[in-house]
Amino acid sequence: MLRYADAMTMPSTSVRLSPLAWATALLPLVTMHVCYLLSASEQLVPWCLPWFEGCTSISRASRSGTAYFVFKAGMLPACVCMMLFWWANRHWLRQMQVEPKIWWWLGMLAALPLALYTVVLGHAGDTPYLLRRIGVVGFFGLTFLAQLGLSVSLRHSPMSAAGKSLLRLCGFTLLVGIASLILGVIWPEHYDTMDDGFEWALAVLINLHTLRVAWLWHRSGFAVNVSSVS
């Protein structure tokens, strides 16, 4: 098991941060799937496998009924976890003698459009719709860039193999996004039936990347000294 000296020699104030990474990945995943199940059970959306069948969007499954409250209760804390997660990634890389670039700021910034999307979801009108679109595009775009930057940085660390696997995951996520755009242009009459499925797939892929990083934090014993980190 790979451990770093800082994580082993810190006093009682040393805090392992892998639970933060697990929460950052699992809280959004669990929240959006629980919301779908609640909406389907309340007959607000049809029963299906939304990742493959695209029978409903994440927004539609989370904006009405009980799911309206569950989504906000789950996603707003997830935004806070996300900001802390990307802040901590900077210190994780520094423990491996790798100086992170600006990408970790992009990851922290991505929490803001996600919070915007969460707050306005469930409200009708042109302005809330525009704000939701800004939230979705901003969150996915900034998070992808941050994940790409983290993956590249890991290639220059003792976890080079993990960095390569995360880069492959980023590449696949990018291909799914490009496929969605292309199909929207060349097959617009059928794209509405596929758009929701792409949305679910991208959300799952984004969180799979975070799950993998959470496992790396856990395996490495990553910890910070709360009295000395600035």
C-alpha positions in Angstrom: 0.0 0.0 0.0 1.3 3.4 -1.0 1.5 5.9 1.9 3.2 9.2 2.2 5.3 10.4 5.0 3.1 13.4 5.7 0.1 11.1 6.2 2.0 8.8 8.5 3.8 11.3 10.8 1.1 13.8 11.5 -0.2 14.0 15.1 -3.7 13.4 16.3 -5.0 16.4 14.2 -4.3 14.4 11.0 -7.5 13.7 9.2 -8.0 11.2 6.4 -10.0 12.7 3.6 -11.1 9.6 1.6 -14.7 9.9 3.2 -14.9 13.4 1.6 -14.1 11.9 -1.8 -16.6 9.1 -1.4 -19.3 11.6 -0.4 -18.5 13.8 -3.4 -19.0 10.9 -5.8 -21.8 9.0 -4.1 -24.1 11.8 -2.9 -25.0 13.0 -6.4 -25.3 9.5 -7.7 -27.5 8.3 -4.9 -29.6 11.5 -4.9 -30.5 11.5 -8.6 -31.4 7.8 -8.6 -33.5 8.0 -5.5 -35.3 11.0 -7.0 -36.0 8.9 -10.1 -37.4 6.0 -8.0 -39.5 8.4 -6.0 -41.0 10.1 -9.1 -41.6 6.8 -10.8 -43.4 5.4 -7.7 -45.5 8.6 -7.6 -46.3 8.1 -11.4 -44.7 11.4 -12.3 -42.3 9.7 -14.8 -42.4 6.2 -16.4 -40.6 3.2 -15.1 -37.5 2.3 -17.2 -33.7 2.1 -17.2 -33.1 5.9 -17.8 -29.4 5.4 -18.6 -30.2 3.3 -21.7 -33.9 4.0 -22.5 -33.8 7.8 -21.9 -37.5 7.8 -20.8 -37.0 10.8 -18.6 -34.4 13.4 -17.8 -32.7 14.0 -14.4 -34.5 17.3 -14.3 -37.9 15.8 -14.9 -37.3 13.1 -12.4 -36.3 15.6 -9.7 -38.5 18.7 -10.1 -41.9 17.5 -8.7 -43.4 15.6 -5.8 -41.2 14.3 -3.0 -38.2 14.2 -5.3 -38.2 18.0 -5.4 -37.2 18.2 -1.8 -34.9 15.2 -1.8 -32.9 16.5 -4.8 -32.2 19.9 -3.1 -31.4 18.2 0.2 -28.9 16.0 -1.5 -27.3 18.1 -4.2 -26.7 21.3 -2.2 -24.5 19.5 0.3 -22.9 17.7 -2.7 -21.8 21.1 -4.0 -20.0 21.9 -0.8 -18.3 18.5 -0.9 -17.3 19.2 -4.4 -15.5 22.4 -3.6 -13.7 20.8 -0.7 -12.8 17.8 -2.9 -11.1 19.9 -5.5 -9.3 22.0 -2.9 -8.0 18.8 -1.3 -6.8 17.4 -4.6 -4.3 20.2 -4.7 -2.8 19.1 -1.4 -2.9 15.4 -2.5 -0.7 16.1 -5.5 1.6 18.3 -3.5 2.2 15.3 -1.2 3.4 13.4 -4.3 5.7 16.3 -5.3 3.4 17.4 -8.2 2.4 21.0 -8.4 -1.2 21.3 -9.7 -2.2 23.8 -12.3 -5.3 26.0 -12.5 -7.6 23.0 -13.1 -8.4 22.5 -9.4 -9.9 26.0 -9.4 -12.2 24.9 -12.3 -13.3 22.0 -10.2 -14.2 24.2 -7.3 -15.9 26.7 -9.7 -18.1 23.9 -11.1 -19.9 23.6 -7.8 -21.5 27.0 -8.4 -23.4 26.2 -11.6 -24.5 22.9 -10.1 -25.9 24.9 -7.1 -27.6 27.3 -9.4 -29.2 24.4 -11.3 -30.3 22.8 -8.1 -31.9 25.9 -6.7 -33.9 26.8 -9.8 -35.0 23.3 -10.7 -38.8 23.0 -10.3 -39.6 26.6 -11.2 -41.3 27.4 -14.5 -40.6 30.2 -17.0 -38.0 31.2 -19.5 -35.5 32.6 -17.0 -35.4 29.5 -14.8 -35.0 27.4 -18.0 -32.1 29.6 -19.1 -30.5 29.3 -15.6 -30.9 25.5 -15.6 -29.1 25.3 -19.0 -26.3 27.5 -17.8 -26.0 25.3 -14.7 -25.9 22.0 -16.6 -23.4 23.2 -19.3 -21.2 25.0 -16.7 -21.1 22.0 -14.3 -20.4 19.4 -16.9 -17.9 21.5 -18.8 -15.9 22.8 -15.8 -15.9 19.4 -14.1 -14.7 17.6 -17.2 -11.8 20.1 -17.6 -10.9 19.7 -13.9 -11.0 15.9 -14.2 -8.8 16.0 -17.3 -6.3 18.2 -15.5 -6.2 15.9 -12.5 -5.7 12.9 -14.7 -2.8 14.5 -16.6 -1.2 15.6 -13.3 -1.4 12.0 -11.9 0.6 10.8 -14.9 3.6 12.7 -13.5 3.2 11.2 -10.1 3.9 7.8 -8.4 0.3 7.0 -9.5 1.1 7.2 -13.2 -0.9 4.1 -14.1 -4.0 5.4 -12.4 -3.6 8.7 -14.2 -3.6 6.8 -17.6 -6.7 4.9 -16.7 -8.4 8.1 -15.6 -7.4 9.7 -18.9 -9.0 6.8 -20.8 -12.2 7.4 -18.8 -12.1 11.1 -19.7 -11.6 10.2 -23.3 -14.7 8.0 -23.2 -16.7 10.7 -21.5 -15.6 13.1 -24.2 -16.7 10.7 -27.0 -20.1 10.3 -25.4 -20.5 14.0 -25.3 -19.4 14.4 -28.9 -21.7 11.6 -30.0 -24.6 13.4 -28.3 -23.8 16.6 -30.2 -23.4 14.9 -33.6 -26.6 12.9 -33.2 -28.4 16.1 -32.3 -27.3 17.6 -35.6 -27.7 14.7 -38.1 -30.7 13.0 -36.5 -32.8 15.8 -34.9 -36.1 14.1 -35.4 -35.1 11.2 -33.1 -32.7 13.0 -30.9 -35.3 14.0 -28.3 -35.7 10.3 -27.4 -31.9 9.9 -26.9 -31.0 13.2 -25.2 -32.1 12.2 -21.8 -30.2 8.9 -21.9 -27.0 10.8 -22.8 -27.6 13.2 -19.9 -27.8 10.2 -17.4 -24.8 8.6 -19.0 -22.6 11.7 -18.7 -23.7 12.2 -15.1 -22.7 8.7 -14.2 -19.4 8.9 -16.1 -18.4 12.1 -14.3 -19.1 10.5 -10.9 -17.3 7.3 -11.9 -14.1 9.4 -12.3 -14.6 10.8 -8.7 -15.2 7.3 -7.4 -11.9 6.2 -8.8 -10.1 9.2 -7.2 -11.8 8.3 -3.9 -10.4 4.8 -4.1 -6.9 6.3 -4.8 -7.2 8.6 -1.8 -8.2 5.6 0.3 -5.4 3.4 -1.0 -2.8 6.1 -0.5 -3.9 7.0 3.0 -4.2 10.6 2.0 -4.6 12.9 5.1 -4.1 16.5 6.0 -3.1 18.2 9.2 -5.9 20.6 9.9 -3.7 22.9 12.0 -1.0 23.5 9.3 -2.7 23.3 5.8 -3.3 26.8 4.3 
